[in-house]
Amino acid sequence: MGQFTSALSPGRLKALALALWGVALLQSALSGRLDLLLRAVFHPLVWGSGILLLLLAGVEISGHWRDGSRVSGRWTSLLSIGAALAVLALPPRPSFADLAANRQANLLEEPGLSFVLPPAQRSLTDWVRLLRSEPDPRLYAGDAVRISGFVLPMPGEEPHLARLLVRCCLVDAVPVGLPVRWPADQPQPRADQWLRLEGVMVSETMGERQRSVVEARLVQPIPRPRQPLEP
């Protein structure tokens, strides 16, 4: 028992906790989990934090950093170790549809619109910005559409195809989507399902106004992109 207690000395527990958190951060970066939570521009901060934690753990273990006044609590270290193990064992699997349903659908910014792009080369986000700036459906009727995104259920109408826009991470994410007429001979798509869609832009009456809607002619399931968040 004495040997076990000695092995779980506060200094060693602290070193183990630091090392595990460093491994958790680096493993999240290597496995691609960060792409689900954080824009790529912030990934170096995670890499740096993980490396720093591992270095601190090494210093703690080697005994190169000693000051007799340092106090470490066993329980604090054990809780930190448990949290790090939970992050490693239970990777985040965010539901984009659930997140989007609880956010206001406002664009983060309005960059220059791209009428010069051929319609088939416009991304879903390009189309959303274009339709918000120039909503007249007659401008786009018959234009080819090739987009991808996740299925976002909408109350009172067919599901939209959507993306999440972020400045930093999922905390500030806002959804943007396009209404879709799904093929009648195919089952209704599931929430959160990622799809590639080809079709044409058509006009329909919604309430008392006309709006543009994508008439889907080819719908293909795709894996979730490695970087599903758009800046």
Secondary structure as UniProt FT lines:
FT   HELIX           2..7
FT   HELIX           10..31
FT   HELIX           33..36
FT   HELIX           40..42
FT   HELIX           43..62
FT   TURN            68..69
FT   HELIX           74..89
FT   HELIX           96..101
FT   TURN            115..116
FT   HELIX           119..121
FT   HELIX           124..133
FT   HELIX           137..139
FT   TURN            140..142
FT   STRAND          144..154
FT   TURN            155..156
FT   STRAND          157..165
FT   HELIX           170..172
FT   STRAND          174..181
FT   TURN            184..185
FT   TURN            191..192
FT   STRAND          194..206
FT   TURN            207..208
FT   STRAND          209..221
FT   STRAND          229..230
//
